[in-house]
Amino acid sequence: MTDQTIDTPSDDPVIIITRTFDAPRALMFKLFTDPYHLVRFWGPEGSTYPVCEMDVRPGGQWRLTMRFADGSEYPTNSVYLEIAPPDRIVYRDAPLDRSQWQDTLPPPNMVTTILFEDAGGKTRIVANIRANSVAARDMAVKMGFGQMVMASYARLEAYLKTL
């Protein structure tokens, strides 16, 4: 049985996803911060990534284009707010064309905090995804956000066996 949960508190616009992996915390942190590894498990089964650029530092950008089996693409551009190896990554969504914002950023759309917790040689990942409102959070849930993360985690577990 897999140790995983998805929680959506009724009064807080957050999605909390946890799962424990049989791998050390430093390795898990590396897998989430290195594009070579990330594209091998991120997203739903069958997705590919023609673009995955990561500038892993506070203020650095993470540009990712997810391509689905039908050829459709979903580009995202996030900005790292905090990097604390091997404990924590915090990032938020940002406009695709960040250059228009010069040195400032617009208000956050969704802020994700990923905690890597040592669990006796294993790693417990706690992803806390905060939306602007409960309605925005519920829309993300309705669109399958939690299932997509769980699909990524299933791919990650399979990928770990290849390392």
C-alpha positions as CSV (number, residue, x, y, z in Angstrom):
1,M,0.0,0.0,0.0
2,T,1.3,3.4,-0.9
3,D,1.6,6.1,1.7
4,Q,-0.1,9.0,-0.1
5,T,-2.9,11.5,0.7
6,I,-4.7,14.4,-0.9
7,D,-6.3,16.9,1.5
8,T,-8.4,20.0,0.6
9,P,-9.4,21.8,3.8
10,S,-12.9,23.3,3.5
11,D,-11.8,26.7,4.8
12,D,-8.3,27.1,3.3
13,P,-7.6,27.5,-0.4
14,V,-4.9,24.8,-0.4
15,I,-4.3,21.3,-1.8
16,I,-2.0,19.2,0.4
17,I,-0.5,16.2,-1.2
18,T,1.8,13.8,0.6
19,R,3.6,10.7,-0.3
20,T,6.6,8.8,1.0
21,F,9.3,7.5,-1.4
22,D,12.0,4.8,-0.7
23,A,14.9,7.1,-1.5
24,P,17.1,9.5,0.5
25,R,16.1,13.2,0.8
26,A,19.1,14.6,-1.1
27,L,18.3,12.4,-4.1
28,M,14.7,13.4,-4.1
29,F,15.6,17.1,-3.9
30,K,17.9,16.6,-6.9
31,L,15.2,14.9,-8.9
32,F,13.0,17.9,-8.5
33,T,15.6,20.4,-9.4
34,D,17.4,18.8,-12.4
35,P,15.6,19.0,-15.7
36,Y,17.3,15.7,-16.9
37,H,15.5,13.8,-14.1
38,L,12.3,15.9,-13.8
39,V,11.1,15.3,-17.4
40,R,11.3,11.6,-16.8
41,F,8.5,11.6,-14.2
42,W,6.7,14.9,-14.2
43,G,3.1,15.0,-15.4
44,P,0.6,12.4,-16.6
45,E,1.6,9.1,-18.3
46,G,2.5,9.7,-22.0
47,S,3.3,13.4,-21.6
48,T,6.6,14.7,-22.9
49,Y,8.5,18.0,-22.4
50,P,10.0,19.8,-25.4
51,V,10.9,22.6,-23.1
52,C,12.2,22.3,-19.5
53,E,14.6,25.0,-18.4
54,M,15.3,25.4,-14.7
55,D,17.2,28.3,-13.1
56,V,17.0,26.9,-9.5
57,R,17.6,29.9,-7.3
58,P,15.3,32.5,-5.7
59,G,14.0,34.7,-8.6
60,G,15.1,32.1,-11.2
61,Q,12.6,30.8,-13.7
62,W,11.3,27.4,-14.4
63,R,10.0,27.2,-18.0
64,L,8.1,24.0,-18.9
65,T,6.0,22.9,-21.8
66,M,4.1,19.8,-21.3
67,R,3.0,18.0,-24.5
68,F,0.2,15.5,-24.4
69,A,-0.3,12.4,-26.5
70,D,-2.8,14.3,-28.7
71,G,-0.1,16.9,-29.5
72,S,-1.6,19.7,-27.4
73,E,0.8,21.6,-25.2
74,Y,0.5,23.3,-21.9
75,P,3.3,25.9,-21.3
76,T,4.0,27.2,-17.8
77,N,6.5,29.6,-16.5
78,S,7.1,29.6,-12.8
79,V,9.5,31.6,-10.5
80,Y,11.4,30.2,-7.6
81,L,10.7,32.0,-4.4
82,E,12.9,29.9,-2.0
83,I,15.4,27.1,-2.5
84,A,16.7,25.4,0.7
85,P,18.5,22.1,-0.3
86,P,17.5,19.4,0.6
87,D,14.5,20.6,2.6
88,R,12.3,22.9,0.6
89,I,11.4,24.4,-2.8
90,V,8.9,27.2,-3.1
91,Y,7.7,28.6,-6.4
92,R,4.7,30.3,-8.0
93,D,3.1,30.5,-11.3
94,A,4.1,33.5,-13.4
95,P,3.1,35.0,-16.8
96,L,4.5,33.2,-19.8
97,D,6.2,36.4,-20.9
98,R,7.9,37.6,-17.7
99,S,9.9,40.2,-19.5
100,Q,6.9,42.6,-19.5
101,W,7.1,42.7,-15.7
102,Q,10.7,44.0,-15.6
103,D,11.9,43.5,-12.0
104,T,8.5,43.0,-10.5
105,L,6.0,40.2,-10.6
106,P,2.3,40.3,-10.7
107,P,0.3,38.9,-7.8
108,P,0.7,35.2,-7.4
109,N,-1.7,32.8,-9.0
110,M,-0.7,29.7,-7.2
111,V,2.2,29.2,-4.8
112,T,3.6,25.7,-4.3
113,T,5.8,24.6,-1.4
114,I,7.4,21.2,-1.6
115,L,8.9,19.9,1.6
116,F,11.3,17.0,1.6
117,E,11.2,15.3,5.0
118,D,13.5,12.6,6.2
119,A,11.6,9.5,7.1
120,G,14.2,7.1,8.3
121,G,16.1,6.7,5.1
122,K,13.0,7.4,3.0
123,T,11.6,10.8,2.0
124,R,8.2,12.1,2.8
125,I,7.2,14.8,0.2
126,V,4.6,17.3,1.3
127,A,3.4,19.5,-1.5
128,N,1.3,22.4,-0.4
129,I,-0.3,24.2,-3.3
130,R,-2.0,27.4,-2.3
131,A,-4.5,29.1,-4.6
132,N,-5.9,32.6,-4.4
133,S,-9.3,31.4,-3.2
134,V,-11.2,28.3,-2.3
135,A,-13.1,28.7,-5.6
136,A,-9.8,28.7,-7.6
137,R,-8.5,25.7,-5.6
138,D,-11.8,23.8,-6.2
139,M,-11.5,24.6,-10.0
140,A,-8.0,23.1,-10.0
141,V,-9.2,20.0,-8.2
142,K,-12.1,19.7,-10.6
143,M,-9.7,19.8,-13.5
144,G,-7.8,16.9,-12.1
145,F,-4.8,18.7,-10.5
146,G,-4.5,16.2,-7.6
147,Q,-4.7,13.2,-9.9
148,M,-2.0,14.6,-12.2
149,V,0.3,15.0,-9.2
150,M,-0.4,11.5,-8.1
151,A,0.3,10.3,-11.7
152,S,3.7,12.1,-11.5
153,Y,4.4,10.4,-8.2
154,A,3.6,7.0,-9.7
155,R,6.0,7.8,-12.5
156,L,8.6,9.0,-10.0
157,E,8.4,5.8,-8.1
158,A,9.0,3.8,-11.2
159,Y,11.8,6.1,-12.2
160,L,13.5,5.6,-8.9
161,K,13.8,1.9,-9.6
162,T,15.9,2.7,-12.7
163,L,18.5,4.8,-10.8
